[in-house]
Structures are given as C-alpha cells and as structure tokens.
Amino acid sequence: MIKFCKYVLMGLIALFLSGQNAVMTSALSHSVTNGSQEIQSAMQLGSKKKEEQARTINHVRLIGSYNLPHEMTYKGTVVGGFSGITYNPYNNKWLIISDDRSAHNPARFYEARMNYNSRDIQKIRFVDVNYLKQSDETVYPNKNQYLNGADGIVLDPESIRFDPMDCSIWYTSEGDRSLGLDPLVHQATPNGGFLSELPLTGTIKMDEQNERDFRNNLALEGSTFSADGKTYWTAMEGPLLQDDSIPTTRSGSLSRITQYDRNGNTLGEYAYPMYAIPEQPGEGKHADNGVTEILAINDQELLVLERASIQAEDGSFSNDISVYKINVNGATDISSMETIDKENINPLQKELAVNLNTLGLDKVDNVEAMSWGKKLPNGNETLILVSDNNFNRSQITQIIAVEVIPDNK
C-alpha cells in the first residue's frame, strides 16, 4: 500500500505542476488515466478492506489521558492549538494540525507516534513538523503580514484528514469575514505541499452585506472521509446567518453537515441540531456551544463532537464535551435551500455516544479533535480525542483515548 501511495502522489504532483489543479480529483481517476494495473489492483483491495471494516458503536470505555507539557516546543515551533488529528495506519503515525494562524509560527501540522494499549497511554513522541504551503510554495502569512501586502491568504486551520485513497492529506480553514476570506478545503502532499482546492457549496461563502452565510469563527470546523473513502464530509461549527441564531442557554440551533464527491459536487446536506448551552455563565461572561469535529462510522452513520464552553464569574472556563451518533437516513436534504429558516425539514437524529465529563477525567478541556486509532488486541476500535489549549497557560493540551465497544459485543 505504501508503494501505491507513492505512485498516486507522484501522479497528483505531476498534475499540479502541469497546471491542472483547479478541481480536486480522486486518485482513482488518476490511476485509471495512467493505466497502472498495480495501482488499480491496490485500490480495489483497499476498497474491499474498508467495506469489510465498517464500524459500529454501542458505547465507549476510557483507556486513559495524556497531557503535553505547558509551553512545549518542537523544532523551533510552539506546540499547541491542536484542532485536528488523523491517523495514518500504513506508517502508524498521527498527524495533528495546529490552529495557529501563523501568529507563533507558520501554519503547520505535526507528525507523532503514540504508544497506548487497553490500559493507558504510555508515550507520545513528535517525529516531525510540516509547514502548510500555498500554491506558490510559500508558507501562509499571518494577519499583519497579510494586511501589509503579503501574497496569499491567512489560514485558520481546523480539521485534518489522511486520505485513504492516495495518502495525501486534506485540511480545512474557517476563513475570516473581517479579511474577506471564505472557508476552504485544501489537499496537500504528506509534507504539506499544496495540491488542489475543493470547490465548496455557495451557501457557506460570505456576502458583502454581512447578512448571509458563515459566521466568523463558527465556520468550517469538522471534516471526515466516508467509510469507503470515496466521499468527503464537512461540518459547520455554528449556524449560517440566514439559517438560525446561535445556541443560548434556552435554545439550541441548527448547523449544516455536507457531503461532497471528490470533484466538489454536493451529494447531500443536512441540518444538525445542536443542543442549548447546558449551564448559565457568570454575569456578563461568555458561553457557547458548537460542532468541533465529525467522523464517519459507516456509510450512514457519523460521530459528531459537540463542545460547550462556559465562563464562570471569576473568568475561568469549564467545558461540556459530548460525542453523538447521527444517521443520515430520514433527514431532509437541504443542499438546494439557501435558508432553512421557517422551512419544514427533518433534522438529523442524534444519539449520545459518550459525554466525556462522565469518564472520571481530572479535567475536560477544550476538546476539538477526534480520530479513529489503531485496533486493540481484542479487535475493538479506539477513538482518540485532543484538546486545543488556545496557547493559553490556564488550559492544557490533552490527549484522550477510549475503547469503542461495537454493537455485537
């Protein structure tokens, strides 16, 4: 499979260098075009294997947690702001993206090894850091550089996914209305080099009147490949301006979860019901609730990570973190609707898989990242979740591992 990945990535890079990078195209179509029987055979075997490994989830059991040191550095970078994680099963490496908008160091993701078993997490070791590159092979500028005329855009990285079809990576950026920047999805080489951009549905792109589409810092937050790797899902952290108001302590809200094919065509879009903020904040203090990540279970079901943050009177924050299971069957496809306000629709139905606050952890911080991990000796899957410390001394970078108990056990 590693040899297959090299073949496909060489083809993707060749296509980019020849200027054919306007639309993200699947590795499978490249392999057919190139006429490589070896690549096609590997793809067919890989797809069959994925179908055989369709997951189910009944409940979870805590394995353990591991905190990274405060103000940790690695290869001259500040380690923190982790908003996305993904696992490469072919080399047993974890890819962890930072949401640093090039303020501390250029936008980047880390490669790490993680040793854990059914009892605890023993060690996490970083082995490399890769800077994300623009199409001209430069790193992304920070806000000040951008405002002073630097080429390119300011990236706000949120989710990262390993592509099981060609071993490239895909990552999201939330955009920034104040800078005139829309959310985006980019495909990159394993070391962060730009390959292509996925066209996104027009409903999430900003309007000049600031009355429609995404809210600042509540945009493209989560992503996942489908169980068979053939399609790509994204999730908005909060509601579009024209769809709904943001969650309060009295009412929830509807955000959008969207499925694309590998050419950027919208296959379906569904309304996800976020719950109300579970606690009242201190007087004059902040509280919010939103979707921070999604993860495919099988062809019809996904996991949704929902995070509520509540600020107390003294200014400290507590977090209520839940993972829900959703099924797209029966939900209304809203992809053709500019707004769902006052529309008669069936939102996605959700079922609680786990509330992290009930697992007995010493602290539950700002968990934003979620990925499937390696299988345990008993055959059960593992789920890894990671918190974003916001580069803040009062918060922690927390890695949590849980065992997933399937329906048949």
PLY file of the C-alpha trace (Angstrom):
ply
format ascii 1.0
element vertex 409
property float x
property float y
property float z
element edge 408
property int vertex1
property int vertex2
end_header
0.00 0.00 0.00
2.88 2.42 0.72
4.22 1.79 -2.79
0.75 2.50 -4.13
0.64 5.82 -2.22
3.94 6.87 -3.76
2.67 6.14 -7.26
-0.53 8.11 -6.77
1.14 11.09 -5.11
3.64 11.31 -7.94
0.70 11.48 -10.31
-1.04 14.16 -8.24
2.11 16.29 -8.07
2.65 15.93 -11.81
-0.91 17.12 -12.42
-0.41 20.12 -10.16
2.86 21.08 -11.84
1.16 20.88 -15.22
-1.42 23.43 -14.01
-4.37 21.07 -13.61
-5.09 21.98 -10.01
-8.42 23.82 -10.25
-10.55 20.93 -9.02
-9.67 18.18 -6.59
-9.83 14.85 -8.44
-9.71 11.38 -6.96
-6.58 9.29 -7.00
-8.62 6.53 -8.54
-9.34 8.55 -11.69
-5.66 9.40 -12.00
-4.68 5.77 -11.70
-7.12 4.78 -14.44
-5.84 7.55 -16.69
-2.27 6.43 -16.13
-3.23 2.85 -16.94
-1.43 1.36 -13.97
-2.82 -2.11 -13.21
-0.81 -2.17 -9.98
-2.48 0.97 -8.67
-5.95 -0.19 -9.70
-5.44 -3.56 -8.02
-4.25 -1.90 -4.84
-7.23 0.44 -4.89
-9.70 -2.41 -5.31
-8.12 -4.34 -2.47
-8.14 -1.24 -0.29
-11.81 -0.51 -1.02
-12.79 -4.11 -0.26
-10.90 -3.98 3.00
-12.66 -0.76 4.01
-16.08 -2.24 3.26
-15.27 -5.26 5.39
-14.24 -2.99 8.26
-17.46 -0.97 8.50
-17.70 0.17 12.11
-20.48 0.20 14.69
-20.51 1.85 18.10
-22.55 0.88 21.14
-20.65 2.60 23.94
-17.09 3.53 24.93
-14.68 2.85 27.78
-11.95 5.21 28.93
-8.41 3.95 28.31
-6.57 6.99 29.62
-5.39 10.53 29.02
-2.03 12.19 28.47
-1.17 15.88 28.88
1.60 17.59 26.95
3.86 19.99 28.90
2.94 23.67 29.01
4.84 25.85 26.52
6.33 22.80 24.86
8.44 23.49 21.77
9.47 21.22 18.92
11.94 22.06 16.14
11.65 25.76 16.86
7.83 25.81 16.95
5.38 26.39 19.78
3.35 23.21 20.29
-0.33 23.91 20.91
-3.63 24.97 19.42
-4.42 21.41 18.30
-7.72 21.49 16.43
-7.49 18.34 14.28
-5.96 14.86 14.37
-5.87 11.96 11.92
-4.21 8.55 11.81
-2.13 7.04 9.01
-2.46 3.26 9.51
0.19 2.49 6.91
3.08 4.05 8.86
1.44 4.20 12.33
1.85 7.99 12.51
-0.55 10.61 13.81
-0.96 13.93 12.02
-2.01 16.78 14.32
-2.85 20.21 12.94
-2.46 23.45 14.90
-4.95 26.29 14.50
-2.12 28.81 14.84
-2.88 31.41 12.17
0.87 31.82 11.60
0.99 34.09 14.68
3.55 31.98 16.59
4.96 30.04 13.65
3.73 29.44 10.09
0.58 27.28 9.75
1.65 23.67 10.30
0.88 20.12 11.32
2.92 17.68 13.39
3.72 14.02 12.93
3.73 11.93 16.09
3.99 8.40 17.44
1.55 7.36 20.14
2.05 4.31 22.32
-1.08 3.08 24.06
-2.83 -0.19 24.93
-6.14 -1.16 26.53
-4.99 0.19 29.93
-3.34 3.58 29.34
-1.40 5.93 27.08
2.30 5.38 27.72
4.00 7.93 25.50
3.54 10.48 22.73
6.59 11.42 20.72
6.78 14.04 17.99
8.83 12.99 14.98
8.38 15.88 12.53
6.64 19.17 11.78
5.44 20.21 8.31
4.53 23.72 7.21
1.44 24.02 5.04
2.23 25.64 1.72
0.33 27.86 -0.68
0.18 27.15 -4.40
3.35 29.21 -4.94
5.15 27.01 -2.38
5.35 29.78 0.24
4.06 29.43 3.81
0.84 31.16 4.78
1.25 34.73 6.13
-0.08 35.92 9.46
-2.68 38.68 9.73
-0.19 41.55 9.99
1.80 40.29 7.02
-1.41 39.90 5.01
-2.60 43.43 5.83
0.82 44.74 4.81
0.55 43.20 1.35
1.92 39.66 1.71
0.79 37.31 -1.04
-1.79 34.63 -0.35
-4.30 34.27 2.47
-4.38 33.92 6.24
-5.10 30.29 7.06
-7.20 29.31 10.08
-6.61 25.52 10.16
-9.22 23.41 11.92
-9.55 19.79 10.70
-7.07 17.44 9.03
-7.72 14.07 7.39
-5.48 11.38 5.95
-6.77 10.35 2.52
-7.11 6.53 2.45
-7.27 6.54 -1.35
-3.97 8.25 -2.17
-2.23 9.00 1.17
-2.40 12.77 0.69
-3.90 15.00 3.40
-6.95 17.29 3.31
-7.39 20.19 5.72
-9.99 22.88 6.36
-9.76 26.59 7.14
-12.57 28.60 8.75
-11.97 31.76 6.77
-12.28 35.29 8.16
-15.08 37.68 7.27
-13.08 40.67 8.55
-10.36 39.90 5.99
-12.74 38.92 3.19
-11.61 35.28 3.31
-14.01 32.38 2.73
-13.72 28.93 4.33
-11.77 26.41 2.27
-10.62 22.81 1.93
-7.16 22.11 0.53
-5.49 18.87 -0.48
-1.77 18.61 0.24
1.16 16.24 -0.03
2.23 14.38 3.13
4.76 17.15 3.84
2.26 19.99 3.40
2.79 20.95 -0.24
-0.27 22.37 -1.99
-2.06 20.08 -4.46
-5.56 21.45 -5.02
-8.66 23.11 -3.58
-12.08 21.52 -3.20
-14.95 23.67 -4.56
-17.46 24.32 -1.77
-21.18 24.97 -1.76
-22.06 28.63 -2.26
-24.24 28.81 0.84
-21.22 28.97 3.16
-19.42 31.76 1.28
-19.80 35.30 2.56
-21.93 38.04 1.09
-20.90 41.69 1.01
-23.90 42.77 3.11
-22.85 40.52 6.01
-26.38 39.12 6.19
-25.90 35.59 4.87
-23.62 32.58 5.01
-20.93 31.83 7.62
-20.44 33.49 10.97
-16.90 34.46 11.89
-15.14 31.75 13.92
-18.19 29.46 13.55
-17.48 28.15 10.09
-15.83 25.09 8.54
-14.73 23.23 11.65
-15.02 19.48 11.04
-14.32 17.02 8.23
-14.15 13.30 7.56
-13.84 10.88 4.70
-16.70 8.43 4.26
-16.12 4.89 5.47
-15.22 3.75 1.93
-13.02 6.81 1.34
-14.94 7.85 -1.78
-16.65 10.97 -0.44
-15.82 13.80 1.94
-17.99 15.35 4.66
-17.68 18.79 6.26
-19.38 20.37 9.29
-20.05 23.99 10.19
-19.34 24.85 13.81
-22.40 27.06 14.06
-25.49 28.10 12.09
-25.34 30.16 8.91
-26.55 33.73 9.35
-29.66 33.05 7.27
-30.45 29.69 8.92
-30.69 30.23 12.66
-29.45 32.15 15.69
-26.55 30.82 17.75
-27.25 28.50 20.72
-28.19 30.03 24.07
-28.90 28.55 27.49
-32.56 28.47 26.48
-32.45 27.08 22.94
-30.30 25.08 20.58
-29.57 25.77 16.92
-29.16 24.16 13.50
-25.82 23.94 11.68
-25.05 22.21 8.37
-23.23 18.96 7.62
-22.39 18.47 3.92
-21.24 15.54 1.79
-19.13 16.13 -1.35
-17.74 13.87 -4.02
-14.05 14.20 -4.80
-14.72 16.78 -7.51
-16.53 19.12 -5.13
-20.07 18.26 -6.22
-22.54 18.39 -3.33
-24.10 14.95 -2.74
-26.21 15.92 0.24
-26.54 18.44 3.05
-28.34 18.05 6.36
-29.34 20.15 9.36
-27.59 19.13 12.57
-29.40 20.08 15.83
-27.02 21.48 18.42
-28.26 21.45 21.99
-28.69 24.52 24.17
-25.73 25.62 26.28
-26.01 23.36 29.35
-25.11 25.92 32.05
-25.59 29.61 32.71
-22.33 31.63 32.51
-21.32 34.19 35.12
-22.90 37.60 34.85
-21.55 39.36 31.77
-19.43 36.31 30.88
-19.23 34.19 27.72
-20.74 30.81 26.83
-21.15 28.96 23.55
-21.86 25.58 22.01
-20.83 24.23 18.61
-19.66 21.35 16.45
-15.89 20.88 16.54
-15.39 17.64 14.58
-17.12 14.80 12.72
-16.04 11.25 11.95
-17.60 8.62 9.69
-18.63 5.34 11.36
-20.07 3.58 8.31
-21.97 4.53 5.14
-24.94 6.02 7.01
-23.66 6.98 10.45
-21.23 9.60 11.71
-19.93 10.77 15.05
-20.31 14.45 15.89
-18.18 16.14 18.56
-20.12 18.90 20.29
-18.36 21.27 22.69
-19.90 23.76 25.08
-17.67 26.28 26.89
-18.99 28.23 29.88
-17.19 31.10 31.59
-17.66 31.47 35.35
-17.79 34.67 37.41
-14.03 34.50 38.04
-13.32 34.32 34.30
-12.37 30.63 34.26
-13.88 28.28 31.67
-15.42 24.84 32.03
-16.26 22.58 29.12
-19.06 20.13 28.48
-17.97 17.71 25.74
-20.24 15.14 24.11
-19.93 12.79 21.16
-23.17 12.00 19.36
-24.03 9.36 16.79
-26.12 10.52 13.84
-27.73 8.68 10.92
-28.46 10.50 7.65
-31.40 8.22 6.83
-34.65 10.12 7.19
-33.07 13.58 7.33
-34.08 16.22 4.77
-31.52 17.04 2.09
-31.23 20.84 2.39
-28.48 21.29 -0.21
-30.83 23.23 -2.53
-32.09 25.52 0.25
-30.49 28.96 0.60
-32.03 29.12 4.05
-33.75 26.63 6.33
-35.35 29.31 8.49
-39.09 28.61 8.69
-38.71 25.56 6.41
-40.45 22.30 7.30
-37.46 19.93 7.46
-36.37 16.81 9.30
-33.03 17.48 11.02
-30.55 14.70 11.66
-31.48 12.46 14.58
-28.75 12.20 17.22
-27.98 9.72 19.97
-25.45 10.23 22.75
-22.38 8.01 22.39
-20.44 9.47 25.33
-20.19 12.59 27.45
-16.51 13.00 28.28
-17.38 14.68 31.58
-18.72 11.34 32.85
-15.50 9.37 32.28
-13.77 10.35 35.53
-11.09 12.53 33.96
-9.34 15.06 36.23
-10.19 17.79 33.74
-12.02 18.03 30.43
-10.58 20.86 28.39
-11.47 22.42 25.03
-11.67 19.17 23.01
-11.76 19.92 19.26
-10.10 16.96 17.51
-11.22 13.35 17.01
-9.94 10.39 15.00
-10.14 6.62 14.79
-6.96 4.97 16.02
-5.43 1.52 15.98
-7.33 -1.62 16.91
-6.79 -3.25 20.29
-5.79 -6.94 20.61
-9.45 -7.83 21.31
-10.39 -6.41 17.91
-12.14 -3.33 19.23
-11.55 0.09 17.68
-10.10 3.05 19.56
-11.06 6.70 19.39
-8.57 9.49 20.09
-9.67 12.98 21.12
-7.44 16.05 21.59
-7.98 19.44 23.22
-6.98 22.85 21.90
-5.17 24.83 24.61
-5.54 28.10 22.67
-1.89 28.76 23.58
-3.22 29.70 27.00
-1.44 28.94 30.30
-4.72 28.14 32.04
-5.54 25.37 29.55
-3.97 22.03 28.66
-3.20 20.01 25.57
-4.97 16.80 26.49
-4.97 13.53 24.52
-7.80 11.15 25.47
-8.06 7.51 24.31
-11.25 5.44 24.56
-12.10 1.91 23.55
-15.13 1.60 21.27
-17.45 -1.29 22.14
-19.34 -2.31 18.97
-22.99 -3.30 18.73
-22.27 -7.02 18.63
-20.42 -7.20 21.96
0 1
1 2
2 3
3 4
4 5
5 6
6 7
7 8
8 9
9 10
10 11
11 12
12 13
13 14
14 15
15 16
16 17
17 18
18 19
19 20
20 21
21 22
22 23
23 24
24 25
25 26
26 27
27 28
28 29
29 30
30 31
31 32
32 33
33 34
34 35
35 36
36 37
37 38
38 39
39 40
40 41
41 42
42 43
43 44
44 45
45 46
46 47
47 48
48 49
49 50
50 51
51 52
52 53
53 54
54 55
55 56
56 57
57 58
58 59
59 60
60 61
61 62
62 63
63 64
64 65
65 66
66 67
67 68
68 69
69 70
70 71
71 72
72 73
73 74
74 75
75 76
76 77
77 78
78 79
79 80
80 81
81 82
82 83
83 84
84 85
85 86
86 87
87 88
88 89
89 90
90 91
91 92
92 93
93 94
94 95
95 96
96 97
97 98
98 99
99 100
100 101
101 102
102 103
103 104
104 105
105 106
106 107
107 108
108 109
109 110
110 111
111 112
112 113
113 114
114 115
115 116
116 117
117 118
118 119
119 120
120 121
121 122
122 123
123 124
124 125
125 126
126 127
127 128
128 129
129 130
130 131
131 132
132 133
133 134
134 135
135 136
136 137
137 138
138 139
139 140
140 141
141 142
142 143
143 144
144 145
145 146
146 147
147 148
148 149
149 150
150 151
151 152
152 153
153 154
154 155
155 156
156 157
157 158
158 159
159 160
160 161
161 162
162 163
163 164
164 165
165 166
166 167
167 168
168 169
169 170
170 171
171 172
172 173
173 174
174 175
175 176
176 177
177 178
178 179
179 180
180 181
181 182
182 183
183 184
184 185
185 186
186 187
187 188
188 189
189 190
190 191
191 192
192 193
193 194
194 195
195 196
196 197
197 198
198 199
199 200
200 201
201 202
202 203
203 204
204 205
205 206
206 207
207 208
208 209
209 210
210 211
211 212
212 213
213 214
214 215
215 216
216 217
217 218
218 219
219 220
220 221
221 222
222 223
223 224
224 225
225 226
226 227
227 228
228 229
229 230
230 231
231 232
232 233
233 234
234 235
235 236
236 237
237 238
238 239
239 240
240 241
241 242
242 243
243 244
244 245
245 246
246 247
247 248
248 249
249 250
250 251
251 252
252 253
253 254
254 255
255 256
256 257
257 258
258 259
259 260
260 261
261 262
262 263
263 264
264 265
265 266
266 267
267 268
268 269
269 270
270 271
271 272
272 273
273 274
274 275
275 276
276 277
277 278
278 279
279 280
280 281
281 282
282 283
283 284
284 285
285 286
286 287
287 288
288 289
289 290
290 291
291 292
292 293
293 294
294 295
295 296
296 297
297 298
298 299
299 300
300 301
301 302
302 303
303 304
304 305
305 306
306 307
307 308
308 309
309 310
310 311
311 312
312 313
313 314
314 315
315 316
316 317
317 318
318 319
319 320
320 321
321 322
322 323
323 324
324 325
325 326
326 327
327 328
328 329
329 330
330 331
331 332
332 333
333 334
334 335
335 336
336 337
337 338
338 339
339 340
340 341
341 342
342 343
343 344
344 345
345 346
346 347
347 348
348 349
349 350
350 351
351 352
352 353
353 354
354 355
355 356
356 357
357 358
358 359
359 360
360 361
361 362
362 363
363 364
364 365
365 366
366 367
367 368
368 369
369 370
370 371
371 372
372 373
373 374
374 375
375 376
376 377
377 378
378 379
379 380
380 381
381 382
382 383
383 384
384 385
385 386
386 387
387 388
388 389
389 390
390 391
391 392
392 393
393 394
394 395
395 396
396 397
397 398
398 399
399 400
400 401
401 402
402 403
403 404
404 405
405 406
406 407
407 408
